[in-house]
Amino acid sequence: MTKADFEFIRNLAYDSTGIVLPERKKHMVYSRLSRRLRQLNLKDFTQYCSYVANTSDERINFINALTTNLTAFFREEHHFKYLEQAIVPEWKNGNKKRLRIWSSACSTGEEPYSIAMTLEKHFSSPQWDLKILATDLDTNVLQTASTGRYSKESITNLPAHYAEKYMNSTSASQHVEICSNIKKMIHFKQLNLLENWPMSGPFDVIFCRNVLIYFDNETKQKIIAKFRKMLSPQGYLFIGHSETLMNISEEFKLIGQTIYRPLGYSDIKINDNINENLLLKC
Ligand SMILES: C[S@@+](CC[C@H](N)C(=O)[O-])C[C@H]1O[C@@H](n2cnc3c(N)ncnc32)[C@H](O)[C@@H]1O
């Protein structure tokens, strides 16, 4: 991969996804795109760069190869505890029946399925209108997500009661499948956070976890400003463990571990039973 090839690749990745590829990621880029070169029978990266520049259909394979999709059921478990122990009681005590949640970089689906498993028992009666939108840029991960089929290995950290209640499996199979009442709570769609968002909102909770790290500050600022507009004034924004809104937005207030609310929201009613460690006194 020549210097010019890498320069072309990092510019195209940035322009089409917002993902920043510093020099230290050259090896990763090399190994991920080498597979495409082999599949297309191309002899070098210069040929591949010219192919992707001139073949619009290749753009999605290029993007899918460069995204990092690491995820897990109940990853950063404190968010799901907060959802159940603080937000669920608030919703149950309020008047709203329409609840909307957006998992905005959902990868292979473990995040939105974890949200659905947390909420199903509280909102399954017909008086509630709860929907989860789950989006990602990468079409391959969305394919996996919508099948809801996972290896038994991938659910080893899942609390046993969730696996028993919400997953189907046979002892002979190496896989489990998410049951239909959880699947039907979620709508999977492809969406690039950098492009126009076709939804009107408002959302009550937005999960945007472990994707901001791939963007520069300018992109983060644009996306967070759009989240603010999409979020209900009483809503919540959850970001990933190594992410922060410091120097990115002044429109949010940190109220828990990587949990934000729009500035000026009305008082949070804290459930007496909530684990104090989940809350940040501020
Ligand atoms: C590391 S995964 C995080 C998955 C999940 N949110 C979690 O925390 O476990 C990052 C995801 O962000 C997606 N992504 C990267 N750039 C994106 C963009 N511009 N728009 C939407 N999704 C994007 C990737 O495809 C990938 O699936």
The ligand as an SDF file (V2000), in Angstrom:
LIG
                    3D

 27 29  0  0  0  0  0  0  0  0999 V2000
  -17.6970   -0.5300   18.2630 C   0  0  0  0  0  0  0  0  0  0  0  0
  -19.2710   -0.6250   17.5410 S   0  0  0  0  0  0  0  0  0  0  0  0
  -20.2910   -0.1520   18.9170 C   0  0  0  0  0  0  0  0  0  0  0  0
  -21.5250   -1.0310   19.0560 C   0  0  0  0  0  0  0  0  0  0  0  0
  -22.3900   -0.7420   20.2780 C   0  0  0  0  0  0  0  0  0  0  0  0
  -22.9120    0.5930   20.2580 N   0  0  0  0  0  0  0  0  0  0  0  0
  -21.6370   -0.9970   21.5510 C   0  0  0  0  0  0  0  0  0  0  0  0
  -21.2640   -0.0400   22.2430 O   0  0  0  0  0  0  0  0  0  0  0  0
  -21.4040   -2.1670   21.8850 O   0  0  0  0  0  0  0  0  0  0  0  0
  -19.2900    0.8400   16.5180 C   0  0  0  0  0  0  0  0  0  0  0  0
  -20.3490    0.8080   15.4340 C   0  0  0  0  0  0  0  0  0  0  0  0
  -20.4640    2.1220   14.8810 O   0  0  0  0  0  0  0  0  0  0  0  0
  -20.7820    1.9830   13.5020 C   0  0  0  0  0  0  0  0  0  0  0  0
  -20.4730    3.2310   12.7810 N   0  0  0  0  0  0  0  0  0  0  0  0
  -19.2510    3.7230   12.4540 C   0  0  0  0  0  0  0  0  0  0  0  0
  -19.3900    4.8800   11.7780 N   0  0  0  0  0  0  0  0  0  0  0  0
  -20.7160    5.1300   11.6800 C   0  0  0  0  0  0  0  0  0  0  0  0
  -21.4960    6.1610   11.0800 C   0  0  0  0  0  0  0  0  0  0  0  0
  -20.9280    7.1880   10.4270 N   0  0  0  0  0  0  0  0  0  0  0  0
  -22.8420    6.0660   11.1690 N   0  0  0  0  0  0  0  0  0  0  0  0
  -23.4390    5.0290   11.8010 C   0  0  0  0  0  0  0  0  0  0  0  0
  -22.7570    4.0240   12.3800 N   0  0  0  0  0  0  0  0  0  0  0  0
  -21.4120    4.0750   12.3250 C   0  0  0  0  0  0  0  0  0  0  0  0
  -19.9450    0.7900   13.0620 C   0  0  0  0  0  0  0  0  0  0  0  0
  -20.4370    0.1880   11.8900 O   0  0  0  0  0  0  0  0  0  0  0  0
  -20.0170   -0.1290   14.2910 C   0  0  0  0  0  0  0  0  0  0  0  0
  -20.9880   -1.1310   14.1510 O   0  0  0  0  0  0  0  0  0  0  0  0
  1  2  1  0
  2  3  1  0
  2 10  1  0
  3  4  1  0
  4  5  1  0
  5  6  1  0
  5  7  1  0
  7  8  2  0
  7  9  1  0
 10 11  1  0
 11 12  1  0
 11 26  1  0
 12 13  1  0
 13 14  1  0
 13 24  1  0
 14 15  1  0
 14 23  1  0
 15 16  2  0
 16 17  1  0
 17 18  1  0
 17 23  2  0
 18 19  1  0
 18 20  2  0
 20 21  1  0
 21 22  2  0
 22 23  1  0
 24 25  1  0
 24 26  1  0
 26 27  1  0
M  CHG  2   2   1   9  -1
M  END
$$$$
